[in-house]
Every structure is written in C-alpha cells, then in structure tokens.
Amino acid sequence: MTVVDDKMAAMDVAAEKALQDLRAEMVDNPDALEIVAQWWRRWYGEAGHKRLGRALVATLPKDEDEE
C-alpha cells in the first residue's frame, strides 16, 4: 500500500464512523438532520462537497480557541 492508499483507507474508516455517529444523532434530531440532508442534496452538485462542508461548519458559533 502507498501512503495515499493508507490515507484513503483511514478516510474510509472515518467516514463509516461519521455515518454511525450521524445515525445515532438522527434518533434525537430526525427533523434537523433531514433538513440538512435535503439542503446538501440540493446544492452539492453545484457547489461541491468541500464548499458545503465549509458553509455548514461556518454556521456554528466560533470556539474560543479559534479566535
């Protein structure tokens, strides 16, 4: 395996963990997550996943250590 292959494999594992985490959140917040998922589906083809991720994170309050 190359370094790139290792990185991609690690990202695949992280994505699976993220999906599990999201499914757990859906139990308590199904409406909120459906809204975000629909928003993502509507925009990702035009804006791209990376830009949408940045936009989504930008909606959160800034942490004190980010200032």
Secondary structure as a PSIPRED ss2 file (coil, helix, strand):
# PSIPRED VFORMAT (PSIPRED V4.0)

   1 M C   1.000  0.000  0.000
   2 T C   1.000  0.000  0.000
   3 V H   0.000  1.000  0.000
   4 V H   0.000  1.000  0.000
   5 D H   0.000  1.000  0.000
   6 D H   0.000  1.000  0.000
   7 K H   0.000  1.000  0.000
   8 M H   0.000  1.000  0.000
   9 A H   0.000  1.000  0.000
  10 A H   0.000  1.000  0.000
  11 M H   0.000  1.000  0.000
  12 D H   0.000  1.000  0.000
  13 V H   0.000  1.000  0.000
  14 A H   0.000  1.000  0.000
  15 A H   0.000  1.000  0.000
  16 E H   0.000  1.000  0.000
  17 K H   0.000  1.000  0.000
  18 A H   0.000  1.000  0.000
  19 L H   0.000  1.000  0.000
  20 Q H   0.000  1.000  0.000
  21 D H   0.000  1.000  0.000
  22 L H   0.000  1.000  0.000
  23 R H   0.000  1.000  0.000
  24 A H   0.000  1.000  0.000
  25 E H   0.000  1.000  0.000
  26 M H   0.000  1.000  0.000
  27 V H   0.000  1.000  0.000
  28 D H   0.000  1.000  0.000
  29 N C   1.000  0.000  0.000
  30 P H   0.000  1.000  0.000
  31 D H   0.000  1.000  0.000
  32 A H   0.000  1.000  0.000
  33 L H   0.000  1.000  0.000
  34 E H   0.000  1.000  0.000
  35 I H   0.000  1.000  0.000
  36 V H   0.000  1.000  0.000
  37 A H   0.000  1.000  0.000
  38 Q H   0.000  1.000  0.000
  39 W H   0.000  1.000  0.000
  40 W H   0.000  1.000  0.000
  41 R H   0.000  1.000  0.000
  42 R H   0.000  1.000  0.000
  43 W H   0.000  1.000  0.000
  44 Y H   0.000  1.000  0.000
  45 G H   0.000  1.000  0.000
  46 E H   0.000  1.000  0.000
  47 A H   0.000  1.000  0.000
  48 G C   1.000  0.000  0.000
  49 H H   0.000  1.000  0.000
  50 K H   0.000  1.000  0.000
  51 R H   0.000  1.000  0.000
  52 L H   0.000  1.000  0.000
  53 G H   0.000  1.000  0.000
  54 R H   0.000  1.000  0.000
  55 A H   0.000  1.000  0.000
  56 L H   0.000  1.000  0.000
  57 V H   0.000  1.000  0.000
  58 A H   0.000  1.000  0.000
  59 T C   1.000  0.000  0.000
  60 L C   1.000  0.000  0.000
  61 P C   1.000  0.000  0.000
  62 K C   1.000  0.000  0.000
  63 D C   1.000  0.000  0.000
  64 E H   0.000  1.000  0.000
  65 D H   0.000  1.000  0.000
  66 E H   0.000  1.000  0.000
  67 E C   1.000  0.000  0.000
